């Protein structure tokens, strides 16, 4: 079952890539998953001839998103980097504005949302099977947290 689920996820991610490759003819759409990377790289090369690449700072919400974004940059031959002192979830890259706005960032958002939904589903299933089956959130009580408690550390010991 896990292998089938992963295969469906991979197929879905490839379809997203094909969407951003802008396949135009029926034949291109049929082979879109196979040729999407090459078409996107070709588009990037065209844009770089007519538009100057600029340095972008991408602030990503977590390590999973950062890993995905770096992989996407590298797929298109773009070198990710960060400066000393920047947060570990910050990624810098030099790309054209058009490529960043029309391809790179929208594709990342689609891929990230798809992977996040998958990870949440797997996490919920594993927690329910291995820890406890009640998926309900913590009870919300009226009132506010006492001030003295709000200053406690992460584990809240006294």
C-alpha positions as CSV (number, residue, x, y, z in Angstrom):
1,X,0.0,0.0,0.0
2,X,2.8,2.5,0.8
3,X,4.5,1.9,-2.5
4,X,1.3,2.6,-4.4
5,X,0.7,5.7,-2.3
6,X,4.2,7.0,-3.0
7,X,3.9,6.2,-6.7
8,X,0.7,8.2,-6.9
9,X,2.4,11.1,-5.1
10,X,5.4,11.0,-7.5
11,X,3.0,11.0,-10.4
12,X,1.1,14.0,-9.0
13,X,4.4,15.9,-8.5
14,X,5.4,15.2,-12.1
15,X,2.0,16.4,-13.3
16,X,2.6,19.7,-11.5
17,X,6.0,20.1,-13.1
18,X,4.4,19.4,-16.5
19,X,1.8,22.1,-15.8
20,X,4.5,24.7,-15.3
21,X,6.4,23.5,-18.4
22,X,3.5,24.9,-20.4
23,X,3.1,22.1,-22.8
24,X,1.1,23.5,-25.8
25,X,0.3,20.7,-28.3
26,X,-1.5,17.4,-27.5
27,X,1.8,15.5,-28.2
28,X,3.7,17.7,-25.8
29,X,1.1,17.2,-23.1
30,X,1.3,13.4,-23.6
31,X,5.1,13.4,-23.0
32,X,5.0,16.4,-20.6
33,X,6.2,14.6,-17.5
34,X,9.3,13.3,-19.3
35,X,10.2,16.6,-21.0
36,X,9.0,19.2,-18.5
37,X,12.4,19.8,-16.9
38,X,14.0,20.4,-20.4
39,X,11.3,22.8,-21.4
40,X,11.5,24.8,-18.2
41,X,15.3,25.0,-18.5
42,X,14.9,26.2,-22.1
43,X,12.4,28.9,-20.9
44,X,14.9,29.9,-18.2
45,X,17.7,30.3,-20.8
46,X,15.4,32.4,-23.1
47,X,14.5,34.6,-20.2
48,X,18.1,35.1,-19.1
49,X,18.9,36.3,-22.7
50,X,16.3,39.1,-22.5
51,X,16.2,39.8,-18.7
52,X,18.9,40.3,-16.1
53,X,19.0,37.8,-13.2
54,X,18.6,39.4,-9.8
55,X,19.4,38.1,-6.4
56,X,16.3,36.8,-4.5
57,X,16.0,36.0,-0.8
58,X,13.4,33.2,-0.2
59,X,12.3,32.8,3.4
60,X,10.9,29.3,3.8
61,X,8.7,28.2,6.7
62,X,10.5,25.0,7.6
63,X,13.3,22.5,6.8
64,X,10.9,20.4,4.6
65,X,10.0,23.3,2.4
66,X,13.7,24.4,2.2
67,X,14.8,21.0,1.0
68,X,12.1,21.0,-1.6
69,X,13.0,24.5,-2.8
70,X,16.7,23.7,-3.0
71,X,15.9,20.6,-5.0
72,X,13.7,22.6,-7.4
73,X,16.5,25.2,-7.9
74,X,19.1,22.6,-8.6
75,X,16.8,20.8,-11.0
76,X,16.8,23.9,-13.2
77,X,20.5,24.5,-12.8
78,X,20.2,27.4,-10.4
79,X,22.7,27.4,-7.5
80,X,21.1,27.9,-4.1
81,X,23.2,29.7,-1.4
82,X,22.8,31.7,1.8
83,X,25.0,34.2,3.6
84,X,26.6,33.6,7.0
85,X,24.2,34.8,9.7
86,X,21.1,34.1,7.7
87,X,18.5,31.7,9.1
88,X,18.9,28.1,8.0
89,X,15.5,28.3,6.2
90,X,16.6,31.2,4.1
91,X,17.7,30.4,0.5
92,X,19.3,32.9,-1.9
93,X,19.3,32.5,-5.7
94,X,20.0,34.6,-8.8
95,X,17.1,34.3,-11.3
96,X,15.1,36.5,-13.6
97,X,12.0,38.2,-12.2
98,X,9.8,36.6,-14.8
99,X,11.0,33.1,-14.1
100,X,10.7,33.6,-10.3
101,X,7.2,35.0,-10.6
102,X,5.7,32.8,-13.3
103,X,7.4,29.5,-12.9
104,X,9.7,28.9,-9.9
105,X,7.7,30.3,-7.0
106,X,4.2,29.1,-8.2
107,X,5.6,25.6,-9.0
108,X,7.2,25.5,-5.5
109,X,3.9,26.5,-3.9
110,X,2.0,23.8,-5.7
111,X,4.6,21.1,-5.0
112,X,4.9,22.2,-1.3
113,X,1.1,22.1,-0.8
114,X,0.9,18.6,-2.3
115,X,3.8,17.3,-0.2
116,X,2.5,19.0,2.9
117,X,-0.9,17.4,2.5
118,X,0.7,14.0,2.0
119,X,3.0,14.4,5.1
120,X,0.0,15.5,7.2
121,X,-2.0,12.5,6.1
122,X,0.9,10.0,6.8
123,X,1.6,11.7,10.2
124,X,-2.0,11.5,11.3
125,X,-2.3,7.9,10.2
126,X,0.9,6.9,12.0
127,X,-0.1,8.8,15.2
128,X,-3.5,7.2,15.2
129,X,-2.1,3.7,14.7
130,X,1.0,3.9,17.0
131,X,0.0,6.4,19.7
132,X,-3.7,7.1,20.0
133,X,-6.6,7.0,17.6
134,X,-8.4,10.2,18.8
135,X,-7.5,13.0,16.3
136,X,-9.4,15.7,18.2
137,X,-7.5,18.9,19.1
138,X,-6.9,19.9,22.7
139,X,-10.0,21.2,24.5
140,X,-10.3,25.0,24.4
141,X,-11.2,26.5,27.7
142,X,-12.6,30.0,28.4
143,X,-10.4,32.6,29.9
144,X,-6.7,33.4,29.4
145,X,-3.6,31.7,30.4
146,X,-2.2,33.0,33.7
147,X,0.7,35.4,33.2
148,X,3.1,33.4,35.5
149,X,2.6,30.3,33.3
150,X,3.3,32.2,30.0
151,X,6.9,32.8,31.0
152,X,7.6,29.0,31.5
153,X,9.9,27.1,29.1
154,X,8.8,24.8,26.3
155,X,8.2,21.8,28.6
156,X,6.5,24.0,31.2
157,X,8.1,22.6,34.4
158,X,7.6,24.3,37.7
